[in-house]
């Protein structure tokens, strides 16, 4: 495999870096001076209202007399509490992600016959176009599955007989197709990476009609194609919890921003994948796993609070970890007292890790959840309400399912595409204007200098 090497010398790179630092120097005080809402956040950390939605509601606080009051977190899909959906699927011992995808896309819970028809359509739509795997996935393998998924989604444009139409029926067709095919793209991209980067065998198993999304994923990524019903139902639970999180999260907003320009579905979804890849968004679950691994190496007993606190202090002071000063998996833009997704996954992680080699890591993550607010207050001098977010436990659940770390964020992606699709449809039908916020230019006006005089 050939790698493109840059022809820029180290001296040139140093010179470019100096020029860049000089050219992009904006003082933090300037943001306050001009009342700039960095990250589209208000001064109290709440998000700037940029639109209206009926797709999903994320609640973590109330505003009373201008004051932000923490509350237990709630997540609603089309007005329905996620806990109710999860509890019903568990009680009836059935898969729920497809029902959630239908609910988000079409706005109401499907009747039994509607859900059966939707599942059949998804199953029939999973096959990739002829030669797509060879031409778009196997060629130019990617070290990161997210990039390969984004490239593959963009490539789907070339296989669509009507790619640019934003007619509602056409966008629904494209959305359902991508919801069906993204798990296959992910699995095949991973198998190609195994061969190209790990020098291991590659398994491209034929698809089996009638399987749920979770079953399709587990069957496709495992060499022996085997999985238990409990494993598939646990992964299905993760997919349900990751399906959407409101219009304000980074990747959903990216979908809406790109959609508002009037562009095609494939461009909008590829942009969302690029946003989700980032370690401050969907990529945080990998960061939690890395942080936990580092801490387990340093700590003798994860049940010893003093040891865990010392390690957390070093992380916050940028003396250990990745140097960011972040305790990954803790804190959220909306949730304050609790993240309902984290509570559900915590219970499952505890259940499935009990008596296994994963129990030690669960003990550590529980301690991180319990101790971080206290340590954060001591180190940062802040009384900010803080809770565990979904990323704290999702990585451990994936480990329990023997899912490789390469797929942690991609699995988030194939779940979230149903939410992105719903937000794209809503933006097309109700947005009406291209999203274009303003940036204030604080650069000085200077004269142009002819090249001979510079």
N, C-alpha and C positions, 0 to 999 in steps of 0.2 A: 504494500500500500504506500503510495507516494504521499509525502507531506510537503505542502508549500512553505518554503522558508523565506523569511523576509530578507531583502537585500539591504536594508537600512543598517548602518553601522551603529555600534554602541555610542560613539561620540555624537552622531546625528540624533540618536534617541535622547541623549542627555540635553542637547540643545533644544530639541522639540519640547521636552518636558519643561524646561525653564520658560520657554515662550508661552506654553499653555498655562502654567501657573500664574504668569504675569497677566495674561489675557482674560482669565476667568476668575480673577480675584474679586469676590464680593464679600464685604464684611457682614458678619451675622447681625450687627446692629442695624444695618440698612433694612433688613426685613421688618424689624420692629418700627423703624422710622417711617416706612411707607405703608405700614399696616398690611404687610403681605401674609397671606394665610398659607404658610409652607405646608406642602403635602395636602393642600385643600383641607386643612384642619383649622378649627377655631382655636382661640387661645386656651380654652379649657380641654382641648383634645378631641372634642366632638367633630364630626365631619361637616364640611360645608354642604348645605342642601343644594344639590345640582339637578334634581329631577324627582319625578313621581313614579311609583311602581306598585303593582299588585302581585308581583311574582313571589316575593319573599320578604319577611320582616325579621330583623335581628334586633333584639332588645336587651340592653344591659344597664340602663340607667333611666332616670326620669329627670326632667328639668322643672324645678319648683322655685318660683320667685327668682329666676335667673341662676339658680344654683344647681349643679349636677349632683344628683343623689343616686348612689349605687343601688342596684337591685339584682336579684337572682336572674341569670340569663335565660332568655326564651328565644327559640327559633321556630318560625312558622313558615311552612310552604303553602302558599295560596290560602293563608288564614288558618291552616291546620297545624297544631302543635306537633313538632317532630317526634316528641315522646309518644304521642298517641299512635302515630304511624308505626314507629318501631315496636311498641308494645303489642299492637295488633298482629304484626307479621311474626313476632316471636311466639305469641299465644297460638297462632294458627299454623306455626311451623312452615312458613312459606317464604319465598324470596320477595323482596320489596322494592329493589331498585327500579325495576321496570315500571312499577306502579307510580313511584315518585317521579320518574322521567315523564310519564304521561300527565301526571298532575301539574307539573311545572309547565309543560308545553301547552296543554289544552285548557288549563285553568280549573279542572274539576276532577274528582276521583272517578276512575273508570268503573263501569259496571263489569261484572264477571266476563260477559261476552266481549266487551270492548278491550279488556286487558288481554284476553286470550288472543284476539285478533292482532293487537299491538305486539305481543310477544312473538307471534308468528311472522309479522312483518320484519321485526328486528332480526329474527333467526334467518329469514330468507335474504336479508340485506347484508349479512356479515361478509360474504365472499368479496374479495378485492377484485378489481378489474383484471382482465387477462394481462399477464406479463408485468403487472404492477409491482409484485414482490421482487421480481428479478431486476427490473429497471429502476425502481424508485427506492427500494429498501436495501437490497443486497449490494447494490453499487454504492460506492462512497460511504462505507459504514461510519457511524457517528459514535464518538466516545460518550456522548450524552444522549439518552433516549428522547429527551424532550425536544431537542433540536431536530432529530429525525422525525418525530411526530409532527412538528410544525411544518417541516419540508414536505412530508407526505400529504398533509392536509392541503397545502398549497398546490401540490401536484394533482390532487383530485379535480381541480378546476379543468385540467386538460382532458379529463375523461367524462365531463359532464356536457350533455348536449344543449343545456340551457343554463350556463353557469352564472350569468350576470343579472338575470331577472330577480327583482326584489318583490315580485308578486307573492302574496302570503302563502298560497298553495305550494309554490316552487320552493320557498324558503323552508317550509315544513318538510317537504320531500328531502331537501338537502340535509336538514337537521337530523331527521330520523336515520338517514343513511350514515351520517358521521357518528351518531350515537352507537350504531350497530358496528361500524367498521373500525373505530378507534381502538377498541380492545385488541383486535387482530393486528392492526398496525403496530401497536405497542409490543405485543408478544413476539412478532416476527423481527422487529427492530432489536429487541433484546437478544434473540437467538443469533442474529447476525453479529451483534457485538461480542457475544460469547466466542464466536469463531475468530473474529478479526482481532480482538484485543486480549482475550484470555486464552486463546489457542485451545479452546474446548470444542466439543462436538456441538453441532447446531441441529435443533429438532424443529422442523416445520410440520406439525401434525395437521392432517386434514380436519376441517371443521365438522362438528356433529350437530345436525339440526335439532332444535328443541331445547338446547341448553340455555340457562340463564346467563347473564353477563358475567357473574362471579364464577360460575362453573366453566365458562369458556376461557376465562383468564387462567384459572388454575390448571386446566387441562392443557392449555397452550404453552405454558412456561415450564412445565415439568417434563422431564425426559420420559418418565413412565406413564404420563397422562393420568395418574391416579390422584384422587383427593377424597376426603370424607364429606359427608353431608354437613357435619358441624363446621368444617373448614370453609366450605362454600357459603354457608349461612353467615359465618363471621365476616368474611370478606364482603358479602352482600350488605351487611350492616354498615361497614365502612363506606361503601358506595352511597348508601342512603344518606349518611351524615355529611358527606362531602358534595352532594349534588348541587347545592346552591348556598349562597350566603349573602343575599341582598345585592342591590345594584351598585353599592358604594365600594365593595372590595376591589382591589387593584385590577384583577383580571376581568371581572364583570364590567367594570368601568371602561377598561380598554376595549372590550367588545362593543360597548355602546358608543365610545368615541369614534372608533373606526366605522361602525355601522352608520353613524350619523352623516358620514361623508357620501353615503349612497353606494358604497362599494359592495363587492360580492361576499357571500357567506364564507368562502374558504379563506379570504384575506382577513376577515374579522375573527374567525376562530383561531387562525395561526397567530394573530396578534395576542389573543388571550393566552395561548400556550406559552408564548414568549414571556408574558407578564407573570404567569404562575410559576415559571421555572425559578425565579429569583429566590434567594435564601431568606428574604424578608417576607415572602408570601408562601407559595406552596412548597418551596425548597427547604422550609424550616424544619420539616420532619427529619430530613437527613442531618441537619445541624444538631437536632436533639440527640440523635443516635451517636453522632461524633462526640458531643459533649458528655453524654452518659458513659461512653467508652473511656474517655479521658479520666473522668471522675472515679470510675470503678478501678482503674489502675492505681490511683493515688490513695483510695480509701480502703482500709482494711475491713471495716464493718459498715455497710450502708445503713444499718439500723442505729448507728451511733450518731446522734444529732450533732454533737460537737465536731466530729470529723466532716460531716456534710456541710455544716455552716462555714468551717474554715475554707473548704474548697469553693463554696459559693462566693465568699468574700474575695478570694483571689480571682475568680471569674469576673466579678463586677469591677474589680480594680485593674482589670486587663493584664493580670500577672499570669493567667493560665487560660486555657481554652484557645479560641482563635484570635484573641486579642481585641475583639469587638466590644467587650464589656457587657455583652448581652447574655442573659440566661434564657436560652432558647426554650420555647414551649411555655413560657410564662408571660402573662400580660396580653392585652388585646385592645384594639381600637374602640370596641364597643362594650364588650363584656367586662364587668367589674367584679362582682361577687362570684360568678360562676359562668362557665361555658357549658351549655347543655350537652354538646357533643363530647366534650372531655369527660363529663360525668358518666356518660354511657360507655365510652371506651375504657375508662378507668375500671369500671365494674367488670367488663369483659376481660381486660388484661389481668386483673386479679384472679378471676375465675380460671382462665386458661394457663396462667403461669404457676399456679399453686402446685408445689411438689415437683417442679421442673427446673432446668438450669436457668430459666428466665426469671425465677422468683427473686433472685438477688437484684436484678435490674429493676424489677417492679418496686422493690423496697426502696431503692434509691430514688426513682421517679416520684414516689409518694412523699418521700422526705423533701425533695426539691419543691414539690407543690406546696407542702406545709410550711417550709422554712423560708422560702424566697421572699415573701412579703416582709417578714421581720428583718431579714438581712438587708434587703433593699432599703428599708427605712433607716437602718443603722449606717449604711455606707453612703447612701445618697441624700440622707436627711429629708426624705420625702414620705408623706403619708398617703401616697396614691393607692387607691384600691386596686388590687392585683389578684388575678386568678390564673389557674392553668388554662391553656387553650388546647384545641384539638390536637395540635402537633406533639404535645408532651407524651401522649400515650399511643398515637397512631403508629409510630415507628416500631414500638415494642409489639403491637398486635401483628404487624407485618412480619416481624421476626418469628413470632410464634407460628405464623402461617408458612414459614420457610420461603417467604418472598424476598428475593435479593434486593439489596439497598438501591441498586440501579433503577428499581421500579417503584420506589416509594412515591416520588412526585408524579411519575406517569400515571399511577393508579388514581391519584387525586385528580389528574386531568381527565381520564376517561369517565370519572364520576361527574365532574363539574361541567362537562360539555352540555349536559341537559339543561343546566341553569343558564349557561351562556346562550344557548339557543333560544331560551325563553326571553332573556333580556334583549337579544337581537330582534326578535319579533316585536317585542313591546316598543323598542326604540323606533323601529320602522313604522309601526302603526300609530304611535302617539308622540314621538319626539318632534318631528317637523323641522328642526333647525340643526345645522351642523354645530357640534360642540366646539367652541372656540374661546377658552378663557384668555385673559390678558396677562402679559408680562410687562412690567415697567422697565424701560431701558434707563439705566443710570450711568451708562458709559459717556465719556466726554467726546465732543465733536472735535475732530482733528483734520488737518489738511492732508490731501493726498501728496505723496512725495514720489517723483519719478524714480524709476528703478536705478538709474545711473547716479542719483544723488543720495541713495540710502546708505 
